Amino acid sequence: MDTVDVIKQQITENKIIIYMKGSPEAPSCGFSAQAVQALMSCGKEFAYVDILQSPEIRAELPKYANWPTFPQLWVNGELIGGCDIIMEMQQSGELNEVIQAA
């Protein structure tokens, strides 16, 4: 299976998945830390991929998603966005609605 197929499978099999640097318990960058905290505040389980441990995903996902940066939050197969969008959605209450509906 090539890397794009792996990405598609991860996005399909997980209603909520975040591609980030590090793990939810130990994020490796400030943007990933903010995004995962916002996601955890919604109180639903989610999957994650540490792109620092997966250089092929780190290289391919920006091309596949047409989104250049990390973290990337995907819900129900759709790219929600990165840290700034996640934080805006959290402040407006929209993030919780999207996560609860997943």
N, C-alpha and C positions, 0 to 999 in steps of 0.2 A: 504494500500500500504506500503510495507516495504521500508526501507531507500535506498537500492540499486535501487529499482524501481523509487523512487523520484529522485535520482541522474540521472538515465538514462533519465527520462522525462525532467529534467532541461536541460541536454546536448542536447537532441533531439529538444526541443522547442526553444532553443536560439542558433542562429548561432555563437555568440560570448559570452562566459560566463567566468567569472573569479571567482574562489573560493579564498577568501581572508580573512584576519583578519581586521574587520572594514568595512567601506564603502568607495567608491571612494572619497567622500567629506571629510571623516575623517578616514583615514587608521589607524589601531592600531599597525602596525609594519613597520619598515623601508623597508623590502623586499616588502610588499604589497604596500607601498607608491610608491616605484620605479616602480614596475610592472604596477600599475594602471596609473601612469603618462605617461609611455611609451605607454600604450594602448590608453589613451585619446589623445595623440599627433597624433594618426592616424585619429581622427575626425569622427569615426563611433560610433553609439550607441552600447552599450553592456549591458549584464545583469551581475549581481554579486550576490554572496551568501556570507553573513558574517558568517564564520564558528564559530565565537565566540558566535553567537546567535543560532547556530544549532549544538549542541554537537554530535548528532547522525551522521550528515554528516561529521563532523570533524573526527569521529572515522572510518567511513566506506569508505570514498572516497579514502584514501591512499591505502586501500586493493583493491578496485575496479580498480583504475587507475594504480596500481603497481608503485606509485610515493609517496614517504614518506613525502614530505614537502608541505607547502603552501607559497605563492599563487600557484594556478594551473590555467593556461589559456587553455581553450578548444575552438577550432574553427571548425565549421562544423563537430562536433561529434568526433574530434580527439584531444588528449592531445598534446598541443604544448610544455609545460614545465613550469618551475618555473622562478623565478626572473632572475637568471643568463642567462638562455637561452633567455628569453624575452629581456634582455638588449643587449645581443650579436646580436640578430635579429634586434633590433632597430638600432644599430650602423651600421649594414651592409645594412639596407634598406629593409631587407626581411620581417620584421614585418609588415610594411606598405603594402607591396604587398599581404601578406597573409590576412590581415584584409580587405583590399579593395576588394579582390576576394570573401570574405565570403558573 
